[in-house]
Amino acid sequence: MEHLEQAIALYQKEFLSNFALSECDRFEDWLACTREHLHQQAVEVCTQLTTHFEHQQKWNRAKFYAKRQLELEPWNEGAHQALMRALVMDGQRNAALIQYDRCRQILSAELEVEPEYATIALYEQIQNGYFSPINRLPFLSIEQPDAIPSLQIPAQLQASEEPDLVPSPIHSEPVHSATLISNEPIHQSSIRQSSKDRNRMIQKVQSFWIKGVFERSLYESVLIDLELEEHPAALASSWTVEAQSPLSEPSQQCKGTILEVYDALVGTLLILGAPGSGKTTLLLELARSLIERAEQDPNQPIPVVFHLASWSIQSLPIDQWLVEELHDRYQVPRRLAQVWVNEAQVLPLLDGLDEVARSHRESCVEAINEFCKQSWLSNLVVCSRDADYEALTTCLQVQAAVMIQSPTIEQIDAYFSSCGEKLAGVRSLLQHHSGLRDLVNTPLMINILTLAYHGQSIEDVSPDVAPEHWQHTLFTAYVQRMLTRRSSNPAYPPERILTGLSWLARALKQHAQSTFLIERIQPSWLISEAQQRLLAISEIVVVALLLGLVGGLGVGIHAGLATGWNSGMTIWLQHGLRGMLTGLGVGSIAAIGTSAIVGWLTAIQMNTKYQQQRIWYAARLGLAAGGQGISVGIMLGLEFGLGDMLITGFGVGLTAWRFLCPSQITLLEAWGWSWKQMHRGIVPGIVLGASSAIMNGLVYGAMYGAIIGPIVFLLTLIGFGLTSSEIETKILPNQGIRRSGRSALQMSLFMGIPFGIAHAVGYGLTLDWAGAIGNGLSAGLVGCTTLWLMCGGLTCIQHLIIRVFLWKAGVAPWNYAEFLDHAAEQMFLQKVGGGYLFVHRLLLDHFAIAALEP
């Protein structure tokens, strides 16, 4: 903390305040951006120092840095609030009231606005004389039982042996004071791009989580106002307070909205509750409020929801895991995601700590605690089931924990009484079955009970159930009721719906996922290892057959049309047709032989390590594609066949290694460009271009080789310079696969047609134009097919094969999107954009267990 004080002491006025180059617009842009960057850093440091000294109850220091912040930004209401709190806690009540008047006058004069609600509420509490240390933080209707201890400062900010090191208020690593000023020019375009990226991320979270999940989750839900209660026993010992404080109590009720609770408890919060109590809904309500705040203030972090269930897959440090999740779930480029995480521009809302695999849960808590230490300027919120959290031996090191209180018996009775005779049977059940009454203590279970037995008589809802089986019975009744209550579809009888949803629930749990996208089905989702092995063989066989047939067809057309049109156009076309049929026959034989060999190689190389798998995968695809050279060799000569086999096989293998992964379907939906990646293609381009030039030059002539060589070199550079990605938001089911197929077609035509034209021109200039047409058609056909496969077509083939296997197994209907939409109508799933969620994790668990039952 001393280093932060030293840093802000160095900032006396704006950067280069008396210096300007009016005739250099680029310098003025850089200067303006740099000044703003340093100004915002200074404001952030003042905020952190003020908050720190408030926690330390060092009111003079808190006042000093609050005033310093107001010197930088007189309109900053947060600084006005901090100064008012520090003044009243230092016994200067009148000064605090005067400060409010100053704040109101400044806002009116500068911005023509009134103070926000939090400032007014703070003023009224000071004026009425009931402001106290318990509620000294913003939104004072929240009561906080324990005084907040001093912050834990990371080791990087402890005393340093080098006095000239000043820590950045953003990064955890110390940096030299001179490096606070970037040597690279900051342009207005980069500022605009940063704002664009930020707004795009906000829209993603808002579209998916708020509009898609939160607002729809209120549909047909039970609206009972639940209370929050502080739960200090859930905190790590470093955040507990000595018994000397007379204000500490075991727990106190929290008043106000979840945003007010979050603000009052300094921004690092643990939300606990029973299954179905509304933890995720509460988290999304907080996300909605924080999104509104982030939209209004660009200095506020972006609230982003993350599912902790996927953490156990690789067990990365939390900062690295956040980067990977931003990249995988939200399609944020890794470099940008790293910047956001490092600079605390993302506020992680971590849902489902209890969904982390039990064997990894303790490690996950330790990773979160380490993240809190290293990234101490970052706020975060964590959700967990109370029972699973209390079973841990390690506690989260957050400043506060709240427990969602169950509805009272009076609230439950009042709700069911308000529903009249339609729930008379339910009221009778609750009166006669204490086990059921104990279970129905959350909004979810009240809702499930209501929907399962709505409108049924007392006689119809009086099952004889043991107390421990009530949850299973209740969900079974809900499922059966939804199957009969909602619109039915003859194509999907109840047994088929139950089988499909049971498999889906089990697959989601096994792969630590909550949102299901059809295009994200991977080979590991197949029911058995035998199917996975068959898939790997099948995709290679399909590639070999397709390219073998196309290669044979192309070389047949070339051989037929190369006879020339001296005998007339009719005879010339007949020769072309005869050659095409001959080529198909030869290509079929070559394709079958190649697919058999490559399929056998695939079967024996399935259990190698990942890096070896990747190399072998590229090699197998290259060999499968090179098999078309057999047709060329048979029909045009051995030297043609060998050359075509080597060049095509090497090119396809290189492309597969560049874009595809073994045992994984890679969506290639959108294409971009990277000059850096293009440079890596220079050596492969020279090799392929020179090989093509030499081979075609020796056979057809130097002119032909001189044309084809540069074209192949250029196409290789383009192939390396291209970068693939997924589209940002899935709006329709299976949109990723359709987009991959469309993108593959566009890329194949974009590069395949010029490739065919180059061959035609080279042949025509060297030999004759009659054969040039056949040669161009042959090269273009083979080139377009090969490029279609490598640029997304193979993804479509893999997905199609997997869907066939799942359809044959009876777990995924062929029209899968229609089936999932029907399940959403039955209120088993919730459709969000192009994905699907189970309406609640308890329902997912119910279907997953049902899948294991005989």
Summary of the structure (lengths in Angstrom):
residues: 854
radius of gyration: 33.5
end to end distance: 62.0
largest distance: 110.5
contacts: 2831
relative contact order: 0.07
helix: 66%
strand: 7%
